[in-house]
Amino acid sequence: MAKKKFDLHKILKPKGLSKSKEIHPLTIETMQYEFKKGNSHSLMKLASDVQMTHPNSIIARVYTARAIFLSGNPLQASDLLETITIPFPKLKSIYLEYLKYLKSSKNLSMWEVQCQRFFTFHYSQKVAFEFGKYLVKRKDYRQALKVFVKLNGECKPNSSGKQKVTNILGVIYYRLGLYKEARPYLESSTSISRHYYLSQIDKDQGKLGLSMRHLEKLKGFSNSVSLLNKAISLAKSMNNASLEMNYQFKKLKLLQSAADKRKCLHRMLNLSRTLKDYSLQEQLLKAVLQISPLNVKVLKDLAKLYKMRKRFKKAFEIECKINKLAPLDQEVRESIAKYYHYHEKHDKSFEFLKIGYISSENSFEMNLWYAESAFYLQKWVEAREVLLSLVSEKKSLARIYFLLAKIYEIQEKPKLAKYYRGLFAEYDLQICG
């Protein structure tokens, strides 16, 4: 019991305190008991009673500060302990408690100043570690490096403290751009985050494959858009479309906004073209259309893909949708007309092409199909007028002369029929000759 009392006095009583002002050991033990139990109200009453009889008692002030801290006011508690640490900075245990209250009050600027003052009189690995982490968070890496280098030399080998210091030293050297110094610390680190920094170092040194492997080892890699973006960037640098596609798929699952999804899908479409994966292209185009069903460009790409895969009916159905959305699209109109013409649906072809002819939007080829559709529907006058208007363009003349000869025969105009048969024969001979 005597030793316990002596230790307590040694911790709390400054050197030179008059014996006449000593507090009864039982009172100190009672205050310590209430402090450990967290009874702020009882502790405050006991400490106040002691201060009444010993106004200058450091012990009474310490326990008053503890009672205030327990009541949820760390800033006021630190202010009270400051009245002790300023005149008596060598009271290490009280100084440590003062720093604890300062940090709890989030008065970090004062805590930083007092940590530096503390180190002029004492040393504490715990305070040094907390102070070093604070400097890292504040991005004061050079000052933090000094703190952790010293800590590294003091920590016991293979201890948990040594490992924590190793982890942080690797990050500090990395942040300072000292990759050579950072690597051994990062490689011996147990922190999963080391892979992020090693990945960045390997990327900087052109070791893209190693960089990728480190990224994939990071916790939550497949659930992090930012990490997947880094992997995508690496895959692009490696010109590995297949690998990039894999990461783009993972990323797509995480995206929320329609705009982000569209952007990702368009990139995947480009990759699928590079990979010549037509089945995947179809899936991706349909996925884009689920988000943007009125996107004419994507609809046209899907129609072209169907044609390339010889799925002409599917292409035709898509082009009919496009025509409703963009009736002035000449390329689509021509394709639809060609489909009708090929399938000998001359009534459909005629109606479809007539609109383009009247509005002067048809190409020469579409107007020729229009004339042929009119011919097959026995609309001789319309067919003849269109064909005569096409003669001046000097294209497909043999076909035009042949149809005009047929029309004039049907209309019982033998001279004109003979004339165009002659032109057809002459033109045909020129081609054959």
Secondary structure, DSSP 4 states (H G I P E B T S, - for coil): -HHHHHHHHHHHSPTT--GGGPPPHHHHHHHHHHHHHT-HHHHHHHHHHHHHH-TT-HHHHHHHHHHHHHTT-HHHHHHHHHHHHTT-TT-HHHHHHHHHHHHHTT-HHHHHHHHHHHHHH---HHHHHHHHHHHHHTT-HHHHHHHHHHHHHHSPTT-HHHHHHHHHHHHHHHHTT-HHHHHHHHHT---TTHHHHHHHHHHHTT-HHHHHHHHHTSTTGGG-HHHHHHHHHHHHHTT-HHHHHHHHHHHHHH--SHHHHHHHHHHHHHHHHHHT-HHHHHHHHHHHHHH-TT-HHHHHHHHHHHHHTT-HHHHHHHHHHHHHH-TT-HHHHHHHHHHHHHTT-HHHHHHHHHHHHHTT---HHHHHHHHHHHHHTT-HHHHHHHHHHHHTTTSSHHHHHHHHHHHHHHTT-HHHHHHHHHHHHHHHHHHH-
